[in-house]
């Protein structure tokens, strides 16, 4: 009995020392590049846009997503009666507009000039145009926005905010409006995609 136990022990110890591995005839070849060179969270094997700006919002293939910008903003700029003089106290608003345009370089802005309903239509058409051009001149000359991104349009008194023709209404109607249009490919969040389409 003791001999039988000894033989079984030797057999088990011998069996445990045997290797179950199968020798490889060659080395394993990595099929896909799993690096993320532009640090956008998408591996090279999947990335279709290799120069993504760090932090940019991207799709599953590492390409920036694009959203349309279409915003209208009434600038709180007041003009004196029969005047297109743009007082420097309003430049702060234009600086904010310029900063937005610099942040989103595809944007263009149309500056609309408006007048109160006093005087002839033709006179107010020229005056409203001059008001719009006063704003675009400041954006271009003081805040370095390329003139090709700026359009000035005068509307005379065609689009009043207030039709009552009171002194208060006339003051409100002497205004400028900025309409921004363009595309936004700004940062919002990042995908993390470590898979490859087959």
C-alpha angles and dihedrals in degrees: 000000000000089000091051092052090048092051092049091050092051091048093051094047090050092049092052092053093057117101121236094194121117116221114245118231093206142004125277112261118215106229100196135038104245095185122113102215099174093042095233096128095257121108120237092247089063101029115108095174109051099179100059114158109246110263095017119144107251142181126237090283098053095258121133117256117230127216125184119245115212113158134155119201127179107220113221092234119136125198126202117245112288092000137115094188110133109209116221090236087078095053092093091069091049090050089056090050090049091049090053091049091049090050091052105036095184092063123108126191133213113203112206119203119206135186140198119254098260121112128015124323092240093051091050091046090058091042094051090049090051090050092052091047091050088059095046090048091057092046090052103037103034102029100031098236109161108253089227087069093054130079126180121201128177119210100183105210096322095114109039122175091209125027097191094096091218120143088258092050092048091052091050093049094054094083148114129233126201119213113192123198132174144088129297120210094163129146118273107143140331131245118222108212120170099165133096127219111242 
